[in-house]
């Protein structure tokens, strides 16, 4: 079953999770890894949030750390090589923009999951 939210709903949910975009936590639909913009920066996807924002909620952090396919990495919580821009569309969440178009996105982590993730990664150098 496909979950959907409007763009405004996603923005509000992200702000409720964290006021800082770089700290919003997403969940990879294939391996379940929780990840934020800070994790993408630490993985070498870019130097700052402006550089990694195009990957946040769209490409798993493992893509930038050399991890393998989702079936090999599921449950290890270090990412996989999945991206929503590939041939296979196996996502479970879409954002509906005001023009009615649907865009795949990793689901936002719950507030509790996000807080635990940020706490576990506090002090990690991006």
Secondary structure, 3 states (H helix, E strand, C coil): CCEEEEHHHHHHHHHHHCCCHHHCEEECCCCCCEEEHHHHHHCCCCCCHHHHCCCCCCECHHHHCCCCCHHHHCCCCCCCCCECCCCCCCCCEEEECCCCCEEECCEECCHHHHHHHHHHCCCCCC
